[in-house]
Amino acid sequence: MYEIMRALYETDFDGYIRPDHGRMIWDEKGRAGYGLYDRALGIAYLNGLWEALTKGGKL
C-alpha cells in the first residue's frame, strides 16, 4: 500500500482516495463488504501513509 500511495504522491495526484471495502466489526450490521468502522480504520491508515509522504519520512 505504501508503494501505491508513494506513486500517487510522486505524480501529484489530486483526487479522492478512499478504502473500497471493509469488514463488519464491533457487532456492526449492514451490507456485506461495506463495514463503516473498518473503512474508517482504513482511511486512517491511508491518511497516515500520506502524512508520512508529505513530511518526507522514510518508512
C-alpha positions as CSV (number, residue, x, y, z in Angstrom):
1,M,0.0,0.0,0.0
2,Y,2.9,2.3,0.7
3,E,4.2,2.0,-2.8
4,I,0.8,2.8,-4.3
5,M,0.5,5.9,-2.0
6,R,4.0,6.9,-2.9
7,A,3.2,6.6,-6.7
8,L,0.1,8.8,-6.2
9,Y,2.2,11.4,-4.2
10,E,5.0,11.5,-6.8
11,T,2.6,12.1,-9.6
12,D,0.9,14.9,-7.8
13,F,-2.4,13.0,-7.6
14,D,-5.2,15.4,-6.8
15,G,-8.3,13.2,-6.5
16,Y,-10.2,11.2,-3.9
17,I,-8.7,8.3,-2.1
18,R,-10.9,6.0,-0.1
19,P,-11.0,2.4,1.1
20,D,-13.4,0.5,-1.0
21,H,-14.4,-2.3,1.3
22,G,-14.3,-3.2,4.9
23,R,-15.3,-6.0,7.3
24,M,-18.2,-5.9,9.7
25,I,-16.6,-5.4,13.1
26,W,-17.8,-4.5,16.6
27,D,-21.2,-6.0,16.1
28,E,-22.0,-3.7,13.1
29,K,-24.9,-4.5,10.9
30,G,-25.1,-3.6,7.2
31,R,-24.3,-4.7,3.7
32,A,-21.5,-7.2,3.4
33,G,-18.2,-5.7,2.5
34,Y,-19.2,-2.2,3.5
35,G,-18.4,-2.0,7.2
36,L,-18.3,1.6,8.3
37,Y,-15.9,1.1,11.2
38,D,-13.4,-0.9,9.3
39,R,-13.4,1.5,6.4
40,A,-12.8,4.3,8.9
41,L,-9.8,2.4,10.2
42,G,-8.6,2.0,6.5
43,I,-8.8,5.7,5.8
44,A,-6.9,6.5,9.0
45,Y,-4.2,4.2,7.7
46,L,-4.2,5.8,4.3
47,N,-4.0,9.3,5.9
48,G,-1.0,8.2,8.0
49,L,0.8,7.0,4.9
50,W,0.0,10.2,3.1
51,E,1.2,12.3,6.0
52,A,4.5,10.4,6.2
53,L,5.0,11.1,2.5
54,T,4.2,14.8,2.7
55,K,6.6,15.1,5.6
56,G,9.4,13.4,3.8
57,G,9.6,10.4,6.1
58,K,11.0,7.1,5.0
59,L,9.0,4.0,6.0
